Amino acid sequence: MTKKIGFLSFGAWHPGGGLTRTGADALAQTVELAVAAEELGIDGAFVRVHHFARQLASPFPLLAAIGVKTSRIEIGTGVIDMRYENPLYMAEEAAAADLLAGGRLQLGISRGSPEPAWRGAEAFGYPVETNDARAKTELFRAAIAGRGVVRADVGGQPGDALLAVQPQSPGLAERIWWGSGTRESAVWVGEQGMNLMSSTLLLEDTEVPFDQLQAEQIELFRQAWAGAGHARQPRVSVSRSVIPITSDLDRRLFAGDANEDQVGWLDGALSRFGRSYSGAPDRIAEELARDEAVQAADTVLFTVPSQLGVDYNAAMLETIARDVAPAIGWSRSDREAVPPAS
């Protein structure tokens, strides 16, 4: 299994401090960081999607911009909250972004995490029931797979022919990931034939270390995938907060991190939060090499402190690529570049 690494950015900005003070800063710097990451040989540039917050919220214009500025790196989300989406319009946007990027979109979707808005999805015009996210996902996946999703109009009456959403981007249907927060939902993802995107938060706790609980989730996903008889091999990603401390600035900002799992209540469930990894690069490398979920996944996404700017994060990714990632089985492999859209 070829190990891939990428960065995951929340794209946060704050008017009062840091190097990312406006929404324009957050968007432009995310594109710049993706370009820098590609030059370093990093495999993926992923963004987190949040609504009603000073964070990245509308991913497709951003993904399209990254796609035309790069040629090789995978671009994606982790994750889009399907409760807020019109699945057919989203299918058009996703296909357009994927075509502009030459087929490099890796789209993470899910029910999403708690948002700061009361009934935020309802404010967007959609009901808020949890299962509605899965129904929307079913329609979205049908649309990007090229199936007919609406009847043709024949003289003001519905005809027998079914129309597909356009444009279509071949292969996109196999590059959809579901962000799973429990072992039960991971089984559902495997049965459905989507790739698994497991985060640093699981909405359950069995009193074992986070990486072991996450590794169990991954194994259950793969068993469900095999049991469903899907033809292709699935992909699995995990994310980790990794801060190599190599400078006085790093020490001032991150040396006090406890580097321990946390357990608490979230969204009505006792949840386990994955630890951060901060310290000397060689120590982080040794600890990640023992991380059972990191070893089980084919893709590891490293979260970046986006408000510290492009130069800081590019340097951090360079350190991770050189001094940390080889310990988990990654090696730089600048795959044949896909030419950007003209």
N, C-alpha and C positions, 0 to 999 in steps of 0.2 A: 504494500500500500504506500503510495507516494504521499508524503506529508506536505500540506500546504500551510502557509501562515498568511495572515492579513491583519489589517488594523480595523478597529471598530470605533467610530467617533459619534458622540452624542451631539456634537456641533453646538455646544452651549456658548452663549455670549452673555456679557454683563456690562451695562453702560458704565459702571463705576470702577472697573479695574480689569487687569489682565490685558492680553494682547488681542482679544476678540470681543469687541465692544458693541457691535451691531449685527443685525441679521446679514447684511451684505458682507461683513467680515467673515462670519461663520461659513457662508456659502463659498466665497472666493478662496478662503484658506483650506477648505475641504478639498476643493479641486486641486489646489497647489500641493497639498500633502499627498494626494493620490499620484500626481505626476512624480513627486520625489520618491514615493514608495516604489513605484514601478522602476525607477532608475536604480534603486537599491536591490532589485530582484525580488521584492515582496510580491506575494501571489494575489492578494485581495485587498480591496478598499470597500469597506462596508459602513453604512450609516444607520444610526438609531433614529426612529421616527416617533416624535411626541407632539401632541396637540396642546394648545393653550399654555405653552411654556416657551421660554427663550431657548429653544432648541430646534433642530431640524424637523420640519413638519411636512413639507411637500417634496417627496423624494425624486419624482421622475424628471423634473427639469434639472435637478442636480446630477442625477445619474447620467442623463443625456450629455450634460456638459463634461463630466468626467470621461464619458465614452469617446467623445470627439477629441479630447486632449491627450488620450493615452492610446496604446495599441495592443497591450498584452494583458494587463492586470484584470482580474475578475472584479466586477462591481456589483454591489448588492446592498440589501437592507437586513437589519436585524432588530426589530421586525416592524412590518406594517400592521397596524391594528385594523383588521377587516371590518370591525363594527362601524368604522367611519367611511367605508368605501362603497362607491357604486361599482359593482363587479364588472359591468360591461365597459364603462368608461375607463376603468383601471386596466382592462385587457387591452384597449387601444393604446393607452399610454405606455404600458409595459412593453408591448410589441415594438412601438416606435423607438423607445430607449434602447431596446435590445438590438434592433436593426442598425441604429446609429453607432453602437458599440461593436458591431460585427459578431454578435452572438455571445457576449461575455457576461450577460446579466445573470446573477444568482439571487433570486428574489425570496427573502425571508418574510413570511406572513404568519399571523396568528390571531388569537383573540385579543392580544395586547395586554399591557400591564395597566394598573389603575392610573387614571388621568386626574389632573387637578380639578377638572370641570365636573359639576353635577350634571349627569345625563348628557355628557358631551356629544356622544354619537347621535343622540336624539336631537340636539341642537343643529347637527349637520343634516338632519332630515331622516334619520334611520331609527328603527326600534333598538332597544338596548338588551334584548335577551341574549344570553351567552351563546346559545345554539345557533343564533342567527349568523354568527361569524362563520360557522361551518357551512351553512346553507349558501352564503355568499361565496365562500371558497369553492364550493362545488360548481356554481355557475361560472365563476372566473376561470377555473381550470377547463371547463368545457369550451369556453370562448377562446382561450389561447391555444387549445388543441384543434381549433378549426371546425368544431361542430356547429350546426345551425342552432341559433338561440332565439330567433324571432321570426314569425311568419311574414312572408312577403305580402305587400299590399297589391291586390288585384281589383282595380276599379273601385276602390273604397271599401273592399271586403278582404278579410284574411284569406290568403291563398294556401295551397298545400305545401309550397316550397318554403324551406327554412333558410334564412340568411345567416351567414357567419360574420363575425366582427372582422373588420379590416383595419390596418394591415395584419398579416400573420407573420410571425417570426419562427421559422422551423427550429425545433429543439427546445424552445423556451419551456414547454410543458414539462420537460424532464429536469428543469433547473428551478423548481419551486421547493422551498424549504418551509417546514412548519416549526415555529418556536414552541417547544414543549416544556411545560413546567412541572409535570408529574410523570410517574412511570405509566399510569393508566393512559394518559394522552399520547405517550410515546408509542404504545402498542397500536393505538388508533392511527397514528401517522404511518407506521409500517404497513398496516393493512391498506391504507389509502394510496400508498405508493409515492409519497413525498419524501424528500430528504429531511433529515432531523437536524434542527438547530437547537441546541441545549444551552441555556444561559447560566449565569453565575447565581441564579436564584431558582430554587425548587420549592414549590408550594406544598411541601411535605417534609417530614423529618423522621428518620428511623434510628436516630442516635448513633449513626456511623459517620465518619468523616465525609465531607461533601463530595470529594472526588470518587469515593467508593459508591455513594448513592447515585451519582451521575453515571458511573460506569455500569451499574446495574440497569439504569434507565436505557442506556445505549444497547446493552445486550438484549433487553426485552424488545426494543425496537427491531433489532436485526432478526430475532426469532420470528416476530410478527411478519416482517418483510418476506422471509423465506417461506413461512407458512402460507402467505398469500400467493406465492408463485410468480412474483414479478420477475421479468426477464433480466433487467439491467441490475448493476450493482449500485446500492444506495450510497449516499454521502452523509457524513456526520460532522457537525462542527460543534466546538465548545469555545467559550470565551473566557479569558483570564485577564485580571488586572495585574500587570507586571511593570514595575518601575525599577530599572537598574540604577543604583546610586553610584555615580561616578564623579560628581562635582559637589562643591559647597552648596549650590542652589538646590540640587537634588536632596542633600541632607537636610537643609532648612525646611523644605516642603514636605518630604515624605519619610524621613527617618523615624518618625514616631508611630508609624503604622504597626498595629499589633500582629499582623500576619496570621490571623486566626479566623476560622469559621464563625459565623454569627447565627443565632437562632432567635426568631421572633415571630410575631403575628403579622400577617399581611393578607389583605383581601379575604379575611375570614378563615385563614388556615395557618397552622403552625408551620413556618417556613425555615429553610436552611439557606443561608447566603454563603457563597464561596469566599474564601480568603483572598486577600491581596498577596502579591509576591514582591516585596521590596527588599533591597539590600545589594550586596556585591553580585555582579553578574554570574560569577562562577557558582556562588551558593544558590542563586535562583535556578540556574541550569540543573544543578543536582536535584533540587526539590521538584522541578517540573518533570524531570526524568522519572521520578517516582510517582507522579500523579497518574492514577489509574485511568481517569477519563481522558486526559490529554493523550495518553498512549493509545486509547481505544478509538479516538477520533482521527479522521483523515485531514481535518482542517482546524487550526487553532487561531482564533481572533484575539488580538491584544488590544484592550481598550486604551485610548490615548487621552491625556488631559488637554483637550482641544483649546482651552483658554490660554494655554502657554504659548501658542503660536506655532507656525509651520517649522521654523528652524529648530526649536526645542524638540518637537515631536519627530521630525525627520532624523535628528541625531539619536533620539531614543530608539527608534526603529532600526537604525544602523547598528546600535549596540546589541539589540535583541537578535538581529539577523547574524551578526558576527560571533557573539559570545554566549548566547542562550539557546537559540533555536536548533543548532546542530545537536544538542544533547537530547532533543525529543525526536530526532530522526529526520530533520529537515535539512536540505541542502539547496543552495541557489541553483535554479535551473531556468534560465531565461528561455522559455518556450518560444517557438516560432511566433513572431509578432503578427497580430491581426491588424491589417491596415485600417486606420481610422476612416470614418465615412468622409467622402469628399464633398 
